[in-house]
Amino acid sequence: MTLTVDIPSAPPSRPRRTRRPGVASVTLVPAAIVLLLAVIGPLVVPYSPVDVVDRPDLLPGAAHWFGTDSAGMDVFSRTLAATRNNLLIGLITTVAATAVGILVGLLVGMNESRRGPLGFVARGVSRALDLVQALPAIVIGLVLIAFFGATIPSLTLALSVILFPNQARLVRTEVLRVRGEAYLDAARISGDSETTLIRKHVLPNSSWPALENASLVFGSAIVLTAGLGFLGVGLHPPTPEWGSMIAIGAPGAASGRWWSALFPAVALALTVFAVSGVGRRLFGDD
């Protein structure tokens, strides 16, 4: 006699509302423009973004659209060239933090309630995630950069360490919900191994919170990169980066030389806005 069990299909992760294609596509336009500028910007800048090109503190005009900074470098060229550096750090950080967060959240959520060494390690990792989230992000970044130096790989590592715990906790919470569903019990009865169970059922139905949160991670990575640059521990000058440009221009803004700090700040704000628009377009309910 053969026992057959009908395995209920896993419920869809999340119901989605239908969007009007024309309206939804418009939200992707700012992000597409930012991405295009990141790709071609350093190739089409009118001046070198790392060299002195004219007198310091020139007003915006025909020769220098965004003026020059206190060192005589062209603000427009540097703002455009910085787009690639900031977006590259943000993109790598988002991929790394999301991938690591999904893996850690999955392992913790599946093993946290177990007895023995595996459960002990899972609970320890969960408490460590709480500790990392309790510390100020800038402080963690400062410590890690002090050890590894201020380069794109080290900044990416620091930001990934800062941002992956939240992704892991989102996935862990969803794993705790999913692992109690009836279709998992049915799959176990039918003979599926734990590895197959995780791969076919738990992972697809638990990773969506981290994927939805990826646009927030991207925006946070860009803002934190600029924050570290503003504090003087970001990419070394004269490498173009929005945070260090704002820091260089901030003292002059009080005396009327507003342009060298304003334009990179506007570029930073618009980029974060564009990225959040992509998140709403892909995962939002509007």
N, C-alpha and C positions, 0 to 999 in steps of 0.2 A: 504493500500500500504506500503510495507516494503522497506526501503532504505538500500541498501547494498553497502558497500564501499570496494574495493580491496585495502588492505594495502600493499604498496610496501615493500619488504623485505629490511632490513637495509643492506647497502653495507658492504662488508668485511672491517675490520679495516685497513688492510694493505696488499698489495700483497707481496707475498714472492717468492723468487727464489728457485729453486730446488738445493739442495746441494748434493754432492757425499757423501754417508753414511760413507765410510771409512775415508775420510778426515775430515768430521765433527766430527766423534767420537773421533779422536785423540785430538781435542781441549778440550775434557772432562777429559782426562787422568790426567793432572796436578791437576785439582780440586779434582778428586777422590783420588789422593795420599794425598793431603793436608787434606781432610776429614778423610781418614783412619788414618793419623798420629794424628789428633785431637782426634779420638776415642780411639786408642790403645796406643798412645804415652806415657801418664802418667803411663801406666801399664807396659811398657817394658823398661823404662829408667834404665840405669845401676847404677845410684846413686840417692839419694834423691835430688829433685830439690830445697829444702828449707833448707838444712843443709850444713855446712862446711864439706867437704870430703877430703881435702888435703891442701898442701901449696898454698898460694896465687900466682897468675900470673904464673902458669905452662904453658909451651908451649904445643900446640896440639901434641899428641903422642898416643902411644898404650894404655896407661892407661886412658887418658882423650882425646878423639878424637878432641874436640874443645878447649882443655885446661881448665884452671880454671880462675875465675875472681879475682878481688882484695880482695875478702873476702874468697877465697878458695872454692867456690862452683863450681860444674861441669857445664860448659857452655853448653855442648851438652844436658845434662838432662834438664836443665832449658829452653833451646831453644825449645826442643821437648814438654815439659810440657806446655809451654806458648801458644802453638798452640791451645789447647783446650780453654783456657781463652779468647784469642783474637777472635777466630772464634765464640765462644758462644756469646760474646758481639756483634759482627758484625751481626750474624744471627738474634738475638732477635731485635736488632735495625732496621734491614732491614724490618722485618715483621711488627713491630710496626709503623715505619715511613711510610711505603707504605700503610698500612691499614688506618691509620689516614689521610694520605695525600689524598687518594682516597675519603674518606668520606667528608673531609672538602672541597676539590676541587669540588666535586659534589654538595654540598649544596650551596657553594658560586656561582658557575657557574649558577645554576638553579634559584637563587633568587636575584642576584646582580642587575638586572635591574628593579626589582619590586619596587613599592612605598610602604610606610608604614614601620612598625617596622622591618619586616622580611628583606626587602631590605636594610634598614639602618644597621642592624646587619651584613648582608652579605658583604656590602661595608666596614664596619669597620674591619671585619676579613681579607678582602683582603689587606687593608692597613697595618694591623698588620703583615701579612705574608711578605709584602715588608720590614717592619722594621726589622724583624728577619733576613731576608736574607742580609740586609745592614750591620748588625753587624758582626764582625769577629767571626768565629765559635769557636776559642779557648777561646775568651773572654766569650762567653755564657757558654761554658763548665766550665770554672773556677768559674763563679758566681754560677752556679747550684750545682757544687760539693762542693763549700764552704757552701752551705745551707744543702745539703743532705749527705755529706760525700762521700768517695771514696770506693764504693762497686760495685759489678757487677750490681745490680738493679739500683743504682743511676747513674752509668756511662751510662747504657742503656737508662734511662730516659733523661739524658742530651743530649746524641747523637740523640735520637729520636726528641727532641725539635729542635735541630740544623738542622736536615736533612729532616723533614717532610714538611716544607714549599715549598721546591722545587718540591716535589712530588705533593703537592696540586695545585701549579700553573700550572704544566703540565696538570693535569686533568681538571682544570678550563678552560684552553685555549681550550681543546678539547671539553668540554661541550658547550662552547659558539658556537663552529662550529656545533656540532651535533644537538643542540636544534632548529636550523633553517632549518633542513632537511625536505623534503616534506613528508617522511614516518611518521614523528611524527605528522604532521597535520592530515594525514589520520587516524592515530591511535586515535587521539582526536575525530575526527568526528565519528569514529566507537563506541565511548563510553568508551574508556579506561580511567581510572583515572590517575591522575598525578603520584601516587605511582607506579601503574602498568607500566606506560610509562617509568619512571626512571629505574625500575627494569628490564624490558624486552628490552629496546632499548638504553637508555642513558648510563647506567652503563657499559654494555658490550662493547659499542663502544667508551667509553671515558677513560677507565681505562688502556688501553694498553700502553700509554706513561709512566705511573708510573711503570708498570711491566717491560717494557724495561729498565727503568732507575734503576731497583732494584740492578743490579750488580754493578753499580757505587755507589749506596748508601752503599752497602756492603763493597766495597773497601774503601770508604771514612770513614766509621765507624771504620774500622781496623786502618787506618792511623791516625785518630783523637784520637783513644784510645792510640796508641803508642805516639802521640804527647803530650797528657796529662801525660802519664807515664814519658816521657822524661823531662817534666817540674816539675816532682815530685808530681803531684796531681792525679796520677792514682792509680791503685791497690797498697796497702801498701806492701812494701818489708817484708819478702822475697818471697811474691807471685810471681811466674814467669810470666813476661809480657815483651814483646819485647821492648817497649819504655823505661821502667825503666832499662832494661838490657843495652840498648845502652847508656843511661845516665851514668850508673855506669862505663861502659868501655870506654867512650869517653875521659876522662882525660888521661888514660893510652895509648891511641892510639897515642898521640903526642910523646910519649917516646918509641915507638916500640912495646907496648903490644896491638896489633891491634885485636887480636882474640875475646876478650870478647865483643867488640862492632860490629865487622864485621859480625859474624854468625847470631845474631838476626836480624841485618839489612837486610842481604840476605834473611832470612826466611820471613821477612815482605814484601820485594819486590816480591819474588816469589809467595807469597800468593795472593797479589793484582793482579799480572799478571794472575794467574790461575783463579781467580774470573772473571776478565774481559774477559777471554777466554770463560767462560760459557755464559756470556752475549752475546758475538758475536755469539756463537753457537745457542742459543735459539732464538735470536731476530734479529741478523744481516742480512744483505743483501748479504753477500759473499757466 
